[in-house]
C-alpha cells in the first residue's frame, strides 16, 4: 500500500511513463492532456516523445533508488 507522499509521487511518475510509452505507439491514455505534455510541464523537459521518455525513466529510476535508500519502498 502506498501511504507516503514520496511513494505516491513515484507511482504517478511511473504511470505517466507507462502512458507515454502507449502514446508513442499511437494509443491515447485519456481525453485530457497527454502524458507527454504533463511530463514536459512538470519537469521542464524538451525534445521529442522518445527523448522525454528516456529522461522521465531516468528521473523515475533515481526516485526509486532514493526511496529504497530511505526504506520507504513498500514491502
DOKOLFI-280882 format. One line per field, with one value per residue: residue in three letters; y, z, x of N, C-alpha, C in turn. Coordinates in steps of 0.001 Angstrom, whole numbers, plus 500000, padded with zeros to 6 digits. Each point is the difference from the previous one (the first is absolute). Example, Ala and Ser with C-alpha at 12.3 -4.5 7.8 and 13.67 -1.06 7.14 Angstrom:
! DOKOLFI-280882
code	[ALA_SER] $
n_py	[494310_501050] $
n_pz	[507800_499280] $
n_px	[513190_499650] $
ca_py	[501190_501190] $
ca_pz	[500000_500060] $
ca_px	[499110_500820] $
c_py	[501200_501090] $
c_pz	[500000_500730] $
c_px	[500900_499230] $
***
This chain:
! DOKOLFI-280882
code	[UNK_UNK_UNK_UNK_UNK_UNK_UNK_UNK_UNK_UNK_UNK_UNK_UNK_UNK_UNK_UNK_UNK_UNK_UNK_UNK_UNK_UNK_UNK_UNK_UNK_UNK_UNK_UNK_UNK_UNK_UNK_UNK_UNK_UNK_UNK_UNK_UNK_UNK_UNK_UNK_UNK_UNK_UNK_UNK_UNK_UNK_UNK_UNK_UNK_UNK_UNK_UNK_UNK_UNK_UNK_UNK_UNK_UNK_UNK_UNK_UNK_UNK_UNK_UNK_UNK_UNK_UNK_UNK_UNK_UNK_UNK_UNK_UNK_UNK_UNK] $
n_py	[498840_500947_500364_499957_501313_499597_499025_500833_500878_499014_499593_501282_500167_498864_500487_501181_499339_499197_501089_500552_498843_500024_501255_499549_498987_501179_499576_500376_500580_501266_500593_500112_500614_500007_498782_500097_500672_499066_499007_500549_500238_498823_499469_500903_498935_499787_500042_498971_499256_499526_501232_500441_498917_500142_501295_499772_499026_500869_500933_499101_499585_501273_500246_498912_500360_501233_499497_499207_501066_500559_498793_500751_498906_499870_499199] $
n_pz	[500000_499203_501010_499599_500141_500438_500635_500387_500263_500527_500590_500272_500287_500697_500448_500185_500488_500668_500367_500229_500546_500544_500392_500282_500494_500344_501240_500294_501048_499709_500315_501140_500784_499078_500204_498714_499881_500762_499458_498813_500407_500570_499036_499320_499429_499094_498774_499265_499659_499088_499774_500013_499287_499313_499928_499703_499229_499630_499896_499409_499275_499860_499760_499232_499515_499911_499525_499216_499797_499944_499463_498965_499594_499537_500994] $
n_px	[500844_499630_500773_501251_500068_501188_499347_499073_500953_500723_498879_499767_501281_499951_498850_500576_501045_499182_499332_501183_500330_498782_500221_501204_499289_499461_500032_498761_500537_499777_498885_500610_500873_500924_500452_500201_498865_499454_500714_499742_498765_499816_500731_499316_499445_500944_499552_500333_498969_500838_500432_498747_499717_501117_499782_498725_500464_500928_499061_499222_501020_500345_498714_499966_501180_499516_498857_500734_500739_498808_499965_499644_500616_498751_499739] $
ca_py	[501160_501245_500911_501161_500881_499681_498798_500395_500776_499047_499234_500892_500106_498701_499953_500903_499367_498925_500651_500536_498853_499718_501107_499835_498940_500490_499918_501121_499506_500691_501043_501263_500249_498801_499739_500736_501408_500094_499799_501162_501142_499772_499866_500946_499207_500398_498972_499100_499066_498999_500630_500237_498687_499609_500869_499691_498724_500276_500660_498970_499107_500727_500103_498667_499783_500851_499398_498770_500378_500508_498936_500396_499153_499061_498591] $
ca_pz	[500000_499903_501015_500118_498834_499051_499281_499097_498928_499153_499256_498981_498933_499313_499180_498866_499109_499303_499054_498890_499143_499181_499051_498941_499119_499295_500801_500915_501346_500536_499142_500421_499553_499764_500960_499453_500391_501460_500363_499542_500856_501384_500152_499063_499008_498616_499052_499461_500953_500362_500903_501265_500624_500577_501148_501051_500584_500869_501190_500769_500568_501084_501105_500602_500774_501182_500903_500525_500943_501224_500465_499822_498965_500657_499979] $
ca_px	[499156_500753_499481_500868_499906_501068_499589_498914_500642_500715_499002_499440_500993_500013_498794_500208_500978_499285_499093_500791_500351_498818_499825_500989_499475_498824_498783_499797_499745_498834_499454_500598_501368_500796_501072_501142_499925_500086_501401_500766_499700_500418_501439_500627_500722_499831_500389_498991_499400_501002_500969_499315_499850_501292_500270_499030_500389_501147_499464_499306_501008_500655_499052_499897_501226_499913_499040_500590_501049_499371_499097_498607_499421_499105_500416] $
c_py	[501239_501002_501272_500877_499705_498783_500328_500771_499062_499182_500841_500138_498699_499868_500889_499418_498874_500569_500563_498888_499644_501093_499897_498956_500394_499919_501233_499445_500646_501036_501358_500187_498689_499858_500753_501451_500164_499859_501204_501189_499815_500029_500906_499274_500545_498831_499147_499092_498978_500574_500260_498683_499570_500811_499692_498669_500169_500656_498969_499048_500656_500098_498660_499688_500805_499417_498733_500317_500489_499014_500401_499226_499003_498562_499167] $
c_pz	[500000_500980_500120_498745_498939_499148_498974_498811_499028_499164_498888_498823_499208_499079_498771_498997_499209_498959_498799_499054_499085_498954_498846_498999_499301_500772_500875_501352_500580_499000_500312_499407_499830_501088_499586_500460_501514_500448_499599_500927_501412_500191_499051_498976_498609_499117_499564_501091_500475_500982_501369_500748_500680_501257_501162_500665_500919_501303_500899_500661_501174_501224_500703_500849_501289_501024_500635_501056_501331_500563_499919_498869_500691_499832_499098] $
c_px	[500902_499398_500816_499868_501068_499641_498920_500557_500725_499018_499386_500959_500052_498790_500143_500998_499329_499043_500735_500434_498833_499781_500992_499530_498706_498702_499869_499577_498748_499509_500609_501380_500752_501056_501259_499989_500101_501443_500851_499788_500557_501507_500780_500867_499723_500394_498826_499450_501028_501028_499385_499827_501295_500290_499056_500322_501204_499550_499328_500992_500721_499095_499836_501227_499966_499030_500541_501056_499409_498987_498522_499343_499081_500466_499133] $
***
